[in-house]
Amino acid sequence: MLKCKHVVVKADALVDGAPLTRRERFALRLHLLMCHHCRRYVRQLRALLNTLPRNPDSLDDARTREILDKLNAPQER
Ligand SMILES: [Zn+2]
């Protein structure tokens, strides 16, 4: 079984939909079923990626503040 540190390394690919082998994807999914720490990590990573703008040049100060507030907000369960 994968260790948490391996999940962290591969989480970007999982969230981005980058190519993973079937074996890697299965191992990640299996680990996520059993490890709430990594599930939370992947969920936060997805939320972060959904919050960031596609074009960083379009950020203004208000938008930057909004993103930082979301990142610093207490996590919902
Ligand atoms: Zn884990």
PDB file of the backbone (N, CA, C, O) and the ligand in Angstrom, with CONECT records:
HET     ZN  A 101       1
ATOM      1  N   MET A   1       0.841  -1.192   0.000  1.00  0.00           N
ATOM      2  CA  MET A   1       0.000   0.000   0.000  1.00  0.00           C
ATOM      3  C   MET A   1       0.873   1.238   0.000  1.00  0.00           C
ATOM      4  O   MET A   1       1.949   1.260   0.599  1.00  0.00           O
ATOM      5  N   LEU A   2       0.393   2.269  -0.682  1.00  0.00           N
ATOM      6  CA  LEU A   2       1.118   3.537  -0.728  1.00  0.00           C
ATOM      7  C   LEU A   2       1.193   4.152   0.659  1.00  0.00           C
ATOM      8  O   LEU A   2       0.321   3.954   1.505  1.00  0.00           O
ATOM      9  N   LYS A   3       2.250   4.892   0.858  1.00  0.00           N
ATOM     10  CA  LYS A   3       2.347   5.692   2.078  1.00  0.00           C
ATOM     11  C   LYS A   3       1.863   7.104   1.752  1.00  0.00           C
ATOM     12  O   LYS A   3       1.804   7.502   0.588  1.00  0.00           O
ATOM     13  N   CYS A   4       1.521   7.844   2.792  1.00  0.00           N
ATOM     14  CA  CYS A   4       0.977   9.195   2.598  1.00  0.00           C
ATOM     15  C   CYS A   4       1.921  10.058   1.771  1.00  0.00           C
ATOM     16  O   CYS A   4       1.467  10.829   0.925  1.00  0.00           O
ATOM     17  N   LYS A   5       3.204   9.945   1.998  1.00  0.00           N
ATOM     18  CA  LYS A   5       4.152  10.798   1.265  1.00  0.00           C
ATOM     19  C   LYS A   5       4.102  10.508  -0.228  1.00  0.00           C
ATOM     20  O   LYS A   5       4.353  11.408  -1.029  1.00  0.00           O
ATOM     21  N   HIS A   6       3.791   9.294  -0.622  1.00  0.00           N
ATOM     22  CA  HIS A   6       3.659   8.974  -2.046  1.00  0.00           C
ATOM     23  C   HIS A   6       2.385   9.601  -2.622  1.00  0.00           C
ATOM     24  O   HIS A   6       2.361  10.052  -3.768  1.00  0.00           O
ATOM     25  N   VAL A   7       1.339   9.621  -1.813  1.00  0.00           N
ATOM     26  CA  VAL A   7       0.080  10.224  -2.267  1.00  0.00           C
ATOM     27  C   VAL A   7       0.276  11.716  -2.510  1.00  0.00           C
ATOM     28  O   VAL A   7      -0.231  12.268  -3.487  1.00  0.00           O
ATOM     29  N   VAL A   8       1.012  12.359  -1.617  1.00  0.00           N
ATOM     30  CA  VAL A   8       1.253  13.801  -1.773  1.00  0.00           C
ATOM     31  C   VAL A   8       1.971  14.069  -3.094  1.00  0.00           C
ATOM     32  O   VAL A   8       1.644  15.025  -3.798  1.00  0.00           O
ATOM     33  N   VAL A   9       2.937  13.235  -3.429  1.00  0.00           N
ATOM     34  CA  VAL A   9       3.696  13.413  -4.674  1.00  0.00           C
ATOM     35  C   VAL A   9       2.793  13.239  -5.893  1.00  0.00           C
ATOM     36  O   VAL A   9       2.940  13.959  -6.881  1.00  0.00           O
ATOM     37  N   LYS A  10       1.872  12.301  -5.831  1.00  0.00           N
ATOM     38  CA  LYS A  10       1.027  11.989  -6.992  1.00  0.00           C
ATOM     39  C   LYS A  10      -0.302  12.747  -6.994  1.00  0.00           C
ATOM     40  O   LYS A  10      -1.050  12.680  -7.969  1.00  0.00           O
ATOM     41  N   ALA A  11      -0.597  13.461  -5.919  1.00  0.00           N
ATOM     42  CA  ALA A  11      -1.912  14.111  -5.813  1.00  0.00           C
ATOM     43  C   ALA A  11      -2.133  15.134  -6.915  1.00  0.00           C
ATOM     44  O   ALA A  11      -3.247  15.270  -7.420  1.00  0.00           O
ATOM     45  N   ASP A  12      -1.082  15.854  -7.294  1.00  0.00           N
ATOM     46  CA  ASP A  12      -1.224  16.846  -8.369  1.00  0.00           C
ATOM     47  C   ASP A  12      -1.739  16.183  -9.633  1.00  0.00           C
ATOM     48  O   ASP A  12      -2.664  16.680 -10.275  1.00  0.00           O
ATOM     49  N   ALA A  13      -1.139  15.066  -9.981  1.00  0.00           N
ATOM     50  CA  ALA A  13      -1.541  14.366 -11.202  1.00  0.00           C
ATOM     51  C   ALA A  13      -2.981  13.888 -11.090  1.00  0.00           C
ATOM     52  O   ALA A  13      -3.740  13.951 -12.058  1.00  0.00           O
ATOM     53  N   LEU A  14      -3.354  13.413  -9.914  1.00  0.00           N
ATOM     54  CA  LEU A  14      -4.715  12.923  -9.713  1.00  0.00           C
ATOM     55  C   LEU A  14      -5.725  14.065  -9.864  1.00  0.00           C
ATOM     56  O   LEU A  14      -6.758  13.904 -10.514  1.00  0.00           O
ATOM     57  N   VAL A  15      -5.429  15.188  -9.276  1.00  0.00           N
ATOM     58  CA  VAL A  15      -6.354  16.322  -9.310  1.00  0.00           C
ATOM     59  C   VAL A  15      -6.395  16.959 -10.700  1.00  0.00           C
ATOM     60  O   VAL A  15      -7.458  17.358 -11.175  1.00  0.00           O
ATOM     61  N   ASP A  16      -5.241  17.049 -11.340  1.00  0.00           N
ATOM     62  CA  ASP A  16      -5.158  17.669 -12.673  1.00  0.00           C
ATOM     63  C   ASP A  16      -5.679  16.760 -13.775  1.00  0.00           C
ATOM     64  O   ASP A  16      -5.930  17.216 -14.890  1.00  0.00           O
ATOM     65  N   GLY A  17      -5.842  15.496 -13.477  1.00  0.00           N
ATOM     66  CA  GLY A  17      -6.233  14.549 -14.510  1.00  0.00           C
ATOM     67  C   GLY A  17      -5.062  14.189 -15.407  1.00  0.00           C
ATOM     68  O   GLY A  17      -5.249  13.710 -16.525  1.00  0.00           O
ATOM     69  N   ALA A  18      -3.851  14.421 -14.910  1.00  0.00           N
ATOM     70  CA  ALA A  18      -2.649  14.063 -15.675  1.00  0.00           C
ATOM     71  C   ALA A  18      -2.564  12.544 -15.780  1.00  0.00           C
ATOM     72  O   ALA A  18      -3.132  11.822 -14.961  1.00  0.00           O
ATOM     73  N   PRO A  19      -1.860  12.076 -16.781  1.00  0.00           N
ATOM     74  CA  PRO A  19      -1.803  10.636 -16.988  1.00  0.00           C
ATOM     75  C   PRO A  19      -1.165   9.890 -15.812  1.00  0.00           C
ATOM     76  O   PRO A  19      -0.067  10.218 -15.363  1.00  0.00           O
ATOM     77  N   LEU A  20      -1.873   8.901 -15.341  1.00  0.00           N
ATOM     78  CA  LEU A  20      -1.372   7.972 -14.333  1.00  0.00           C
ATOM     79  C   LEU A  20      -1.636   6.579 -14.874  1.00  0.00           C
ATOM     80  O   LEU A  20      -2.595   6.357 -15.613  1.00  0.00           O
ATOM     81  N   THR A  21      -0.792   5.664 -14.507  1.00  0.00           N
ATOM     82  CA  THR A  21      -1.076   4.292 -14.918  1.00  0.00           C
ATOM     83  C   THR A  21      -2.288   3.804 -14.140  1.00  0.00           C
ATOM     84  O   THR A  21      -2.654   4.355 -13.102  1.00  0.00           O
ATOM     85  N   ARG A  22      -2.898   2.755 -14.672  1.00  0.00           N
ATOM     86  CA  ARG A  22      -4.047   2.187 -13.961  1.00  0.00           C
ATOM     87  C   ARG A  22      -3.673   1.760 -12.557  1.00  0.00           C
ATOM     88  O   ARG A  22      -4.430   1.951 -11.606  1.00  0.00           O
ATOM     89  N   ARG A  23      -2.495   1.182 -12.447  1.00  0.00           N
ATOM     90  CA  ARG A  23      -2.013   0.716 -11.145  1.00  0.00           C
ATOM     91  C   ARG A  23      -1.833   1.894 -10.181  1.00  0.00           C
ATOM     92  O   ARG A  23      -2.212   1.804  -9.013  1.00  0.00           O
ATOM     93  N   GLU A  24      -1.251   3.004 -10.673  1.00  0.00           N
ATOM     94  CA  GLU A  24      -1.054   4.179  -9.817  1.00  0.00           C
ATOM     95  C   GLU A  24      -2.402   4.744  -9.367  1.00  0.00           C
ATOM     96  O   GLU A  24      -2.599   5.047  -8.190  1.00  0.00           O
ATOM     97  N   ARG A  25      -3.321   4.879 -10.316  1.00  0.00           N
ATOM     98  CA  ARG A  25      -4.637   5.435  -9.993  1.00  0.00           C
ATOM     99  C   ARG A  25      -5.355   4.545  -8.971  1.00  0.00           C
ATOM    100  O   ARG A  25      -5.959   5.045  -8.022  1.00  0.00           O
ATOM    101  N   PHE A  26      -5.285   3.237  -9.171  1.00  0.00           N
ATOM    102  CA  PHE A  26      -5.926   2.306  -8.239  1.00  0.00           C
ATOM    103  C   PHE A  26      -5.301   2.420  -6.849  1.00  0.00           C
ATOM    104  O   PHE A  26      -6.007   2.460  -5.841  1.00  0.00           O
ATOM    105  N   ALA A  27      -3.968   2.473  -6.810  1.00  0.00           N
ATOM    106  CA  ALA A  27      -3.277   2.556  -5.515  1.00  0.00           C
ATOM    107  C   ALA A  27      -3.645   3.849  -4.793  1.00  0.00           C
ATOM    108  O   ALA A  27      -3.850   3.858  -3.579  1.00  0.00           O
ATOM    109  N   LEU A  28      -3.726   4.946  -5.558  1.00  0.00           N
ATOM    110  CA  LEU A  28      -4.108   6.220  -4.954  1.00  0.00           C
ATOM    111  C   LEU A  28      -5.531   6.166  -4.412  1.00  0.00           C
ATOM    112  O   LEU A  28      -5.794   6.576  -3.282  1.00  0.00           O
ATOM    113  N   ARG A  29      -6.438   5.659  -5.226  1.00  0.00           N
ATOM    114  CA  ARG A  29      -7.845   5.578  -4.798  1.00  0.00           C
ATOM    115  C   ARG A  29      -7.988   4.700  -3.559  1.00  0.00           C
ATOM    116  O   ARG A  29      -8.728   5.032  -2.634  1.00  0.00           O
ATOM    117  N   LEU A  30      -7.280   3.593  -3.550  1.00  0.00           N
ATOM    118  CA  LEU A  30      -7.332   2.683  -2.403  1.00  0.00           C
ATOM    119  C   LEU A  30      -6.829   3.380  -1.140  1.00  0.00           C
ATOM    120  O   LEU A  30      -7.432   3.270  -0.072  1.00  0.00           O
ATOM    121  N   HIS A  31      -5.719   4.094  -1.281  1.00  0.00           N
ATOM    122  CA  HIS A  31      -5.173   4.807  -0.133  1.00  0.00           C
ATOM    123  C   HIS A  31      -6.160   5.864   0.358  1.00  0.00           C
ATOM    124  O   HIS A  31      -6.369   6.019   1.562  1.00  0.00           O
ATOM    125  N   LEU A  32      -6.766   6.592  -0.590  1.00  0.00           N
ATOM    126  CA  LEU A  32      -7.702   7.653  -0.211  1.00  0.00           C
ATOM    127  C   LEU A  32      -8.939   7.094   0.487  1.00  0.00           C
ATOM    128  O   LEU A  32      -9.537   7.763   1.330  1.00  0.00           O
ATOM    129  N   LEU A  33      -9.316   5.878   0.136  1.00  0.00           N
ATOM    130  CA  LEU A  33     -10.455   5.253   0.824  1.00  0.00           C
ATOM    131  C   LEU A  33     -10.153   5.032   2.303  1.00  0.00           C
ATOM    132  O   LEU A  33     -11.043   5.099   3.151  1.00  0.00           O
ATOM    133  N   MET A  34      -8.889   4.768   2.590  1.00  0.00           N
ATOM    134  CA  MET A  34      -8.532   4.375   3.950  1.00  0.00           C
ATOM    135  C   MET A  34      -7.889   5.480   4.779  1.00  0.00           C
ATOM    136  O   MET A  34      -7.741   5.331   5.992  1.00  0.00           O
ATOM    137  N   CYS A  35      -7.507   6.582   4.149  1.00  0.00           N
ATOM    138  CA  CYS A  35      -6.735   7.603   4.871  1.00  0.00           C
ATOM    139  C   CYS A  35      -7.444   8.949   4.799  1.00  0.00           C
ATOM    140  O   CYS A  35      -7.460   9.599   3.754  1.00  0.00           O
ATOM    141  N   HIS A  36      -8.022   9.356   5.903  1.00  0.00           N
ATOM    142  CA  HIS A  36      -8.754  10.622   5.882  1.00  0.00           C
ATOM    143  C   HIS A  36      -7.814  11.818   5.781  1.00  0.00           C
ATOM    144  O   HIS A  36      -8.225  12.877   5.305  1.00  0.00           O
ATOM    145  N   HIS A  37      -6.571  11.679   6.215  1.00  0.00           N
ATOM    146  CA  HIS A  37      -5.613  12.786   6.086  1.00  0.00           C
ATOM    147  C   HIS A  37      -5.362  13.109   4.610  1.00  0.00           C
ATOM    148  O   HIS A  37      -5.375  14.272   4.209  1.00  0.00           O
ATOM    149  N   CYS A  38      -5.138  12.084   3.826  1.00  0.00           N
ATOM    150  CA  CYS A  38      -4.865  12.298   2.400  1.00  0.00           C
ATOM    151  C   CYS A  38      -6.132  12.730   1.665  1.00  0.00           C
ATOM    152  O   CYS A  38      -6.066  13.529   0.731  1.00  0.00           O
ATOM    153  N   ARG A  39      -7.289  12.204   2.084  1.00  0.00           N
ATOM    154  CA  ARG A  39      -8.545  12.682   1.474  1.00  0.00           C
ATOM    155  C   ARG A  39      -8.692  14.175   1.686  1.00  0.00           C
ATOM    156  O   ARG A  39      -9.055  14.913   0.770  1.00  0.00           O
ATOM    157  N   ARG A  40      -8.405  14.614   2.906  1.00  0.00           N
ATOM    158  CA  ARG A  40      -8.504  16.038   3.208  1.00  0.00           C
ATOM    159  C   ARG A  40      -7.492  16.828   2.375  1.00  0.00           C
ATOM    160  O   ARG A  40      -7.814  17.896   1.855  1.00  0.00           O
ATOM    161  N   TYR A  41      -6.277  16.307   2.248  1.00  0.00           N
ATOM    162  CA  TYR A  41      -5.246  16.978   1.460  1.00  0.00           C
ATOM    163  C   TYR A  41      -5.697  17.140   0.005  1.00  0.00           C
ATOM    164  O   TYR A  41      -5.577  18.224  -0.567  1.00  0.00           O
ATOM    165  N   VAL A  42      -6.208  16.078  -0.581  1.00  0.00           N
ATOM    166  CA  VAL A  42      -6.652  16.130  -1.983  1.00  0.00           C
ATOM    167  C   VAL A  42      -7.832  17.083  -2.130  1.00  0.00           C
ATOM    168  O   VAL A  42      -7.920  17.827  -3.108  1.00  0.00           O
ATOM    169  N   ARG A  43      -8.737  17.058  -1.157  1.00  0.00           N
ATOM    170  CA  ARG A  43      -9.886  17.967  -1.208  1.00  0.00           C
ATOM    171  C   ARG A  43      -9.409  19.422  -1.150  1.00  0.00           C
ATOM    172  O   ARG A  43      -9.906  20.264  -1.898  1.00  0.00           O
ATOM    173  N   GLN A  44      -8.465  19.717  -0.281  1.00  0.00           N
ATOM    174  CA  GLN A  44      -7.938  21.079  -0.174  1.00  0.00           C
ATOM    175  C   GLN A  44      -7.191  21.488  -1.438  1.00  0.00           C
ATOM    176  O   GLN A  44      -7.277  22.635  -1.876  1.00  0.00           O
ATOM    177  N   LEU A  45      -6.467  20.550  -2.014  1.00  0.00           N
ATOM    178  CA  LEU A  45      -5.743  20.842  -3.250  1.00  0.00           C
ATOM    179  C   LEU A  45      -6.722  21.166  -4.371  1.00  0.00           C
ATOM    180  O   LEU A  45      -6.512  22.109  -5.134  1.00  0.00           O
ATOM    181  N   ARG A  46      -7.798  20.377  -4.467  1.00  0.00           N
ATOM    182  CA  ARG A  46      -8.827  20.663  -5.481  1.00  0.00           C
ATOM    183  C   ARG A  46      -9.445  22.040  -5.256  1.00  0.00           C
ATOM    184  O   ARG A  46      -9.630  22.810  -6.198  1.00  0.00           O
ATOM    185  N   ALA A  47      -9.760  22.337  -4.004  1.00  0.00           N
ATOM    186  CA  ALA A  47     -10.369  23.636  -3.688  1.00  0.00           C
ATOM    187  C   ALA A  47      -9.420  24.768  -4.049  1.00  0.00           C
ATOM    188  O   ALA A  47      -9.844  25.791  -4.588  1.00  0.00           O
ATOM    189  N   LEU A  48      -8.144  24.588  -3.755  1.00  0.00           N
ATOM    190  CA  LEU A  48      -7.157  25.618  -4.081  1.00  0.00           C
ATOM    191  C   LEU A  48      -7.082  25.824  -5.587  1.00  0.00           C
ATOM    192  O   LEU A  48      -7.089  26.961  -6.060  1.00  0.00           O
ATOM    193  N   LEU A  49      -7.011  24.751  -6.331  1.00  0.00           N
ATOM    194  CA  LEU A  49      -6.897  24.863  -7.785  1.00  0.00           C
ATOM    195  C   LEU A  49      -8.158  25.489  -8.385  1.00  0.00           C
ATOM    196  O   LEU A  49      -8.079  26.212  -9.379  1.00  0.00           O
ATOM    197  N   ASN A  50      -9.308  25.215  -7.791  1.00  0.00           N
ATOM    198  CA  ASN A  50     -10.549  25.815  -8.283  1.00  0.00           C
ATOM    199  C   ASN A  50     -10.642  27.294  -7.939  1.00  0.00           C
ATOM    200  O   ASN A  50     -11.345  28.051  -8.609  1.00  0.00           O
ATOM    201  N   THR A  51      -9.933  27.704  -6.895  1.00  0.00           N
ATOM    202  CA  THR A  51      -9.969  29.101  -6.461  1.00  0.00           C
ATOM    203  C   THR A  51      -9.043  29.974  -7.287  1.00  0.00           C
ATOM    204  O   THR A  51      -9.340  31.139  -7.549  1.00  0.00           O
ATOM    205  N   LEU A  52      -7.915  29.400  -7.695  1.00  0.00           N
ATOM    206  CA  LEU A  52      -6.926  30.192  -8.425  1.00  0.00           C
ATOM    207  C   LEU A  52      -7.437  30.552  -9.808  1.00  0.00           C
ATOM    208  O   LEU A  52      -8.065  29.732 -10.477  1.00  0.00           O
ATOM    209  N   PRO A  53      -7.172  31.764 -10.229  1.00  0.00           N
ATOM    210  CA  PRO A  53      -7.608  32.164 -11.566  1.00  0.00           C
ATOM    211  C   PRO A  53      -6.766  31.475 -12.638  1.00  0.00           C
ATOM    212  O   PRO A  53      -5.611  31.113 -12.414  1.00  0.00           O
ATOM    213  N   ARG A  54      -7.370  31.309 -13.789  1.00  0.00           N
ATOM    214  CA  ARG A  54      -6.654  30.679 -14.905  1.00  0.00           C
ATOM    215  C   ARG A  54      -5.525  31.581 -15.408  1.00  0.00           C
ATOM    216  O   ARG A  54      -4.480  31.110 -15.855  1.00  0.00           O
ATOM    217  N   ASN A  55      -5.768  32.892 -15.321  1.00  0.00           N
ATOM    218  CA  ASN A  55      -4.778  33.847 -15.788  1.00  0.00           C
ATOM    219  C   ASN A  55      -4.332  34.720 -14.611  1.00  0.00           C
ATOM    220  O   ASN A  55      -5.052  35.639 -14.222  1.00  0.00           O
ATOM    221  N   PRO A  56      -3.151  34.444 -14.037  1.00  0.00           N
ATOM    222  CA  PRO A  56      -2.709  35.188 -12.848  1.00  0.00           C
ATOM    223  C   PRO A  56      -2.586  36.682 -13.095  1.00  0.00           C
ATOM    224  O   PRO A  56      -2.665  37.462 -12.146  1.00  0.00           O
ATOM    225  N   ASP A  57      -2.396  37.106 -14.336  1.00  0.00           N
ATOM    226  CA  ASP A  57      -2.274  38.541 -14.628  1.00  0.00           C
ATOM    227  C   ASP A  57      -3.583  39.276 -14.385  1.00  0.00           C
ATOM    228  O   ASP A  57      -3.596  40.499 -14.239  1.00  0.00           O
ATOM    229  N   SER A  58      -4.685  38.535 -14.341  1.00  0.00           N
ATOM    230  CA  SER A  58      -5.983  39.176 -14.163  1.00  0.00           C
ATOM    231  C   SER A  58      -6.295  39.466 -12.694  1.00  0.00           C
ATOM    232  O   SER A  58      -7.339  40.039 -12.382  1.00  0.00           O
ATOM    233  N   LEU A  59      -5.393  39.072 -11.794  1.00  0.00           N
ATOM    234  CA  LEU A  59      -5.637  39.299 -10.369  1.00  0.00           C
ATOM    235  C   LEU A  59      -5.553  40.784 -10.019  1.00  0.00           C
ATOM    236  O   LEU A  59      -4.603  41.465 -10.403  1.00  0.00           O
ATOM    237  N   ASP A  60      -6.537  41.272  -9.301  1.00  0.00           N
ATOM    238  CA  ASP A  60      -6.413  42.603  -8.722  1.00  0.00           C
ATOM    239  C   ASP A  60      -6.326  42.432  -7.211  1.00  0.00           C
ATOM    240  O   ASP A  60      -6.424  41.313  -6.707  1.00  0.00           O
ATOM    241  N   ASP A  61      -6.146  43.519  -6.494  1.00  0.00           N
ATOM    242  CA  ASP A  61      -5.950  43.423  -5.045  1.00  0.00           C
ATOM    243  C   ASP A  61      -7.151  42.815  -4.335  1.00  0.00           C
ATOM    244  O   ASP A  61      -6.983  42.017  -3.412  1.00  0.00           O
ATOM    245  N   ALA A  62      -8.364  43.180  -4.753  1.00  0.00           N
ATOM    246  CA  ALA A  62      -9.565  42.656  -4.103  1.00  0.00           C
ATOM    247  C   ALA A  62      -9.659  41.138  -4.318  1.00  0.00           C
ATOM    248  O   ALA A  62      -9.995  40.396  -3.396  1.00  0.00           O
ATOM    249  N   ARG A  63      -9.366  40.697  -5.513  1.00  0.00           N
ATOM    250  CA  ARG A  63      -9.427  39.260  -5.816  1.00  0.00           C
ATOM    251  C   ARG A  63      -8.339  38.515  -5.030  1.00  0.00           C
ATOM    252  O   ARG A  63      -8.578  37.420  -4.520  1.00  0.00           O
ATOM    253  N   THR A  64      -7.165  39.103  -4.938  1.00  0.00           N
ATOM    254  CA  THR A  64      -6.082  38.490  -4.171  1.00  0.00           C
ATOM    255  C   THR A  64      -6.494  38.347  -2.713  1.00  0.00           C
ATOM    256  O   THR A  64      -6.258  37.304  -2.103  1.00  0.00           O
ATOM    257  N   ARG A  65      -7.108  39.387  -2.147  1.00  0.00           N
ATOM    258  CA  ARG A  65      -7.558  39.353  -0.751  1.00  0.00           C
ATOM    259  C   ARG A  65      -8.618  38.272  -0.560  1.00  0.00           C
ATOM    260  O   ARG A  65      -8.598  37.543   0.432  1.00  0.00           O
ATOM    261  N   GLU A  66      -9.537  38.173  -1.509  1.00  0.00           N
ATOM    262  CA  GLU A  66     -10.601  37.165  -1.431  1.00  0.00           C
ATOM    263  C   GLU A  66     -10.014  35.749  -1.409  1.00  0.00           C
ATOM    264  O   GLU A  66     -10.444  34.903  -0.626  1.00  0.00           O
ATOM    265  N   ILE A  67      -9.043  35.508  -2.263  1.00  0.00           N
ATOM    266  CA  ILE A  67      -8.413  34.182  -2.323  1.00  0.00           C
ATOM    267  C   ILE A  67      -7.673  33.893  -1.023  1.00  0.00           C
ATOM    268  O   ILE A  67      -7.774  32.792  -0.482  1.00  0.00           O
ATOM    269  N   LEU A  68      -6.934  34.872  -0.522  1.00  0.00           N
ATOM    270  CA  LEU A  68      -6.195  34.658   0.727  1.00  0.00           C
ATOM    271  C   LEU A  68      -7.159  34.414   1.887  1.00  0.00           C
ATOM    272  O   LEU A  68      -6.876  33.592   2.759  1.00  0.00           O
ATOM    273  N   ASP A  69      -8.295  35.116   1.908  1.00  0.00           N
ATOM    274  CA  ASP A  69      -9.282  34.894   2.965  1.00  0.00           C
ATOM    275  C   ASP A  69      -9.835  33.475   2.902  1.00  0.00           C
ATOM    276  O   ASP A  69     -10.032  32.836   3.935  1.00  0.00           O
ATOM    277  N   LYS A  70     -10.087  32.983   1.690  1.00  0.00           N
ATOM    278  CA  LYS A  70     -10.595  31.617   1.553  1.00  0.00           C
ATOM    279  C   LYS A  70      -9.567  30.603   2.034  1.00  0.00           C
ATOM    280  O   LYS A  70      -9.907  29.615   2.684  1.00  0.00           O
ATOM    281  N   LEU A  71      -8.309  30.859   1.707  1.00  0.00           N
ATOM    282  CA  LEU A  71      -7.257  29.928   2.126  1.00  0.00           C
ATOM    283  C   LEU A  71      -7.082  29.931   3.632  1.00  0.00           C
ATOM    284  O   LEU A  71      -6.746  28.904   4.222  1.00  0.00           O
ATOM    285  N   ASN A  72      -7.309  31.085   4.262  1.00  0.00           N
ATOM    286  CA  ASN A  72      -7.115  31.196   5.709  1.00  0.00           C
ATOM    287  C   ASN A  72      -8.367  30.867   6.503  1.00  0.00           C
ATOM    288  O   ASN A  72      -8.311  30.776   7.729  1.00  0.00           O
ATOM    289  N   ALA A  73      -9.498  30.687   5.827  1.00  0.00           N
ATOM    290  CA  ALA A  73     -10.746  30.410   6.530  1.00  0.00           C
ATOM    291  C   ALA A  73     -10.674  29.040   7.199  1.00  0.00           C
ATOM    292  O   ALA A  73     -10.036  28.121   6.687  1.00  0.00           O
ATOM    293  N   PRO A  74     -11.341  28.913   8.360  1.00  0.00           N
ATOM    294  CA  PRO A  74     -11.383  27.596   9.003  1.00  0.00           C
ATOM    295  C   PRO A  74     -12.041  26.585   8.064  1.00  0.00           C
ATOM    296  O   PRO A  74     -12.979  26.896   7.330  1.00  0.00           O
ATOM    297  N   GLN A  75     -11.518  25.383   8.120  1.00  0.00           N
ATOM    298  CA  GLN A  75     -12.022  24.356   7.196  1.00  0.00           C
ATOM    299  C   GLN A  75     -13.390  23.847   7.614  1.00  0.00           C
ATOM    300  O   GLN A  75     -13.655  23.603   8.791  1.00  0.00           O
ATOM    301  N   GLU A  76     -14.261  23.693   6.606  1.00  0.00           N
ATOM    302  CA  GLU A  76     -15.579  23.113   6.855  1.00  0.00           C
ATOM    303  C   GLU A  76     -15.472  21.605   6.855  1.00  0.00           C
ATOM    304  O   GLU A  76     -14.628  21.035   6.164  1.00  0.00           O
ATOM    305  N   ARG A  77     -16.310  20.968   7.615  1.00  0.00           N
ATOM    306  CA  ARG A  77     -16.277  19.503   7.682  1.00  0.00           C
ATOM    307  C   ARG A  77     -17.467  18.912   6.981  1.00  0.00           C
ATOM    308  O   ARG A  77     -17.611  17.691   6.933  1.00  0.00           O
TER     309      ARG A  77
HETATM  310 ZN    ZN A 101      -2.491   8.955   3.628  1.00  0.00          ZN2+
END
